[in-house]
Amino acid sequence: MSVPLLQIQSLSAGYPQRGILPHEVVHPFTTQIHPGTVTCLIGPNGAGKSTLLTTIAGMQKPLHGHVLLEGADIHQMSITARAKRLSVVLTQKMEVGLFTGYALVAMGRHPYTGLMGKLTGQDHDVIRRSIDWVGAGQLADRPFNQMSDGERQKILIARALAQEPNLLILDEPTAYLDLPRRVECMALLRDLALRTGCAVLLSTHDLDLALRCADQMWLLPYTGQVQVGLPEDLVLSGAFESAFHSTSVSFDRMTGAFHLPEKRSKVAVLEGEGTHFVWTKRALERQGYEVLTARQPHTPVIRVDPADEPHWQIINDETCVECHSVDALLVNLRNH
């Protein structure tokens, strides 16, 4: 294992309060982040994820403990020294007028350009490389305010990369993106960590993507006690059920997803395999069926045949009805 890039030492985060004890939202915890890895911070709204990230980034003082980046305390660094080692992409939408994508990425060179802000040939090389790394070459000459949310996020990540950081911190980078762009963004960050050796620390509500992409996960519940581990270990330990405990949803360890509680008032046997089987099962459960895989007396059997032209058979006592869509299947079940 490589030498840790970031060391969290008994760190607690929150807000000082005049005349009384500080309001601590994140209790002391200790962990490490290594180069070239992705760490995802997961937790319910209001648990303190943004507070923790801004504290680690040096934008807010810790209540207790230390954050060491390459062995140096982040909170003791100058702003310029810190900007050369880490970069931050926040959730808030930016309005930057008529700046082009290239001009905005160029702002990431501010720690290196001095008071005059003059860009050298080397600076332009870094800017172009950063744009290429995020696949935003076609956005370089476009005004930022004419870009989609997904395109803007690429430019903002490129700007952060132009700082040539060893640590990239992002606060909910997929917050305003549709599903395909969220997947694309997480895949991009994973690729950048592997390609550049930069460590990526991000908060997200995309649990499924985090479980698939994270090398390490920080789980922050309302109690404020961060739990650190591999995604798989946290799932198997029951940590997710505890962190997101609610009467309205439940976490399924088998699928790694949240489910609405549903009363199973009907029973059906489902036979088959593959994609059609999985989606048929989901549809039946949504309609209140308990789905079995072994035949039971007086229980309808639904057989999925994913042939060239997929169809479904409902076998009930002496009858057999054939359907050619999930919709038709559910209609026939309701009518029998």
C-alpha positions, -999 to 999 in steps of 0.1 A, spaced: 0 0 0 12 35 -8 21 61 17 -11 80 29 -18 112 10 -43 125 35 -44 117 72 -74 125 94 -63 126 131 -91 126 157 -109 152 136 -142 167 148 -162 193 129 -189 218 137 -195 253 147 -183 274 176 -211 290 197 -205 322 217 -206 316 254 -214 279 252 -198 247 240 -193 243 202 -220 225 182 -202 193 171 -219 177 141 -190 153 133 -175 135 162 -137 127 163 -126 101 138 -93 89 124 -86 75 89 -64 78 58 -67 84 21 -42 70 -4 -32 84 -38 -52 73 -68 -82 63 -48 -119 74 -47 -135 80 -13 -173 86 -11 -189 104 18 -225 92 23 -251 103 47 -286 117 51 -293 154 45 -283 175 75 -259 150 89 -229 174 83 -213 162 51 -206 196 37 -193 208 70 -169 179 71 -156 185 36 -151 222 41 -132 214 73 -109 189 55 -104 214 27 -91 241 51 -121 264 45 -134 259 80 -114 253 112 -118 220 130 -132 218 165 -105 193 174 -79 172 156 -58 177 125 -59 172 87 -25 164 73 -19 166 35 14 150 26 24 153 62 16 190 65 -13 205 85 -38 219 60 -49 246 84 -14 258 89 -7 262 51 -9 295 32 -38 298 8 -14 295 -22 4 265 -8 -30 248 -1 -43 256 -36 -13 239 -52 -20 207 -33 -58 204 -32 -87 218 -52 -124 220 -44 -156 218 -65 -187 229 -46 -224 223 -52 -235 258 -58 -243 268 -94 -220 294 -108 -229 324 -130 -197 337 -147 -211 358 -175 -195 353 -209 -165 334 -198 -157 305 -222 -149 270 -210 -112 276 -217 -112 309 -197 -128 293 -168 -104 264 -167 -75 289 -170 -87 303 -136 -74 271 -121 -39 283 -127 -42 311 -102 -18 296 -76 10 297 -103 5 329 -122 12 355 -95 -4 390 -91 -4 397 -129 -22 365 -138 -1 361 -169 -3 326 -184 29 310 -197 32 283 -224 34 257 -196 2 270 -181 -16 267 -215 -3 231 -218 -18 222 -184 -51 239 -193 -54 220 -225 -45 187 -208 -71 193 -181 -98 199 -207 -88 168 -226 -88 147 -195 -125 154 -189 -134 151 -225 -145 187 -229 -125 198 -260 -157 208 -278 -166 231 -248 -134 251 -248 -147 280 -269 -184 279 -257 -197 304 -232 -201 287 -198 -236 301 -194 -248 283 -225 -237 249 -213 -259 221 -198 -254 211 -162 -234 181 -172 -211 202 -195 -206 228 -168 -196 201 -143 -169 189 -167 -155 224 -170 -155 229 -133 -136 196 -128 -112 206 -155 -106 239 -137 -99 220 -105 -75 197 -123 -57 228 -137 -45 235 -102 -25 202 -105 -38 190 -71 -29 158 -53 -63 159 -36 -96 167 -54 -126 174 -31 -161 176 -45 -194 184 -27 -222 164 -44 -208 167 -80 -238 148 -94 -265 169 -76 -280 187 -107 -273 159 -133 -297 134 -149 -290 97 -145 -267 92 -176 -247 123 -167 -244 111 -130 -230 78 -142 -206 96 -166 -194 120 -139 -186 92 -114 -169 72 -141 -148 102 -150 -137 108 -114 -128 72 -111 -108 73 -143 -90 106 -132 -80 91 -99 -64 61 -117 -49 81 -145 -34 110 -125 -28 94 -91 -48 122 -76 -70 112 -46 -107 120 -50 -130 127 -20 -166 134 -27 -200 135 -11 -229 121 -29 -265 108 -25 -260 83 -54 -257 52 -32 -256 27 -60 -228 46 -79 -209 51 -47 -210 14 -39 -197 6 -74 -170 33 -77 -156 39 -42 -124 24 -29 -134 36 5 -166 49 20 -173 73 49 -207 68 63 -220 98 83 -253 92 102 -272 118 122 -253 107 153 -222 123 139 -200 92 143 -182 85 110 -179 49 100 -151 41 76 -145 10 55 -149 -8 22 -184 -3 8 -190 -41 10 -179 -43 46 -202 -14 56 -232 -31 38 -225 -65 54 -221 -50 89 -256 -34 88 -242 1 89 -264 14 61 -296 2 79 -286 21 110 -275 53 92 -306 56 71 -331 40 95 -367 51 86 -402 39 88 -408 48 52 -378 31 35 -356 1 41 -322 -9 29 -318 -42 11 -284 -58 16 -289 -82 -12 -294 -55 -39 -277 -25 -22 -308 -4 -28 -335 13 -8 -371 -1 -10 -405 12 0 -422 -9 26 -450 -28 8 -477 -51 20 -477 -84 2 -513 -94 -1 -510 -117 -31 -488 -146 -41 -474 -157 -75 -448 -182 -86 -423 -168 -111 -402 -191 -134 -375 -181 -158 -342 -162 -158 -323 -133 -172 -333 -96 -176 -370 -103 -183 -373 -123 -151 -357 -95 -130 -380 -68 -143 -411 -90 -142 -403 -97 -105 -400 -59 -98 -433 -52 -115 -451 -80 -95 -437 -68 -62 -448 -32 -70 -483 -46 -75 -482 -62 -40 -473 -97 -49 -450 -120 -29 -429 -136 -56 -420 -173 -50 -398 -195 -71 -412 -229 -60 -446 -240 -71 -474 -240 -45 -509 -254 -47 -536 -230 -60 -510 -203 -67 -507 -188 -102 -475 -196 -121 -459 -170 -144 -434 -184 -168 -410 -160 -185 -398 -170 -220 -371 -146 -231 -370 -160 -267 -365 -139 -298 -400 -125 -291 -403 -125 -253 -436 -136 -239 -451 -146 -206 -475 -174 -197 -499 -173 -167 -507 -209 -157 -536 -211 -133 -553 -244 -125 -563 -257 -159 -559 -225 -179 -529 -209 -196 -529 -173 -209 -501 -159 -230 -490 -123 -228 -465 -103 -249 -457 -75 -225 -454 -69 -187 -484 -45 -190 -506 -72 -205 -494 -97 -179 -505 -74 -150 -539 -67 -167 -546 -104 -170 -536 -110 -134 -560 -83 -122 -588 -99 -143 -584 -134 -129 
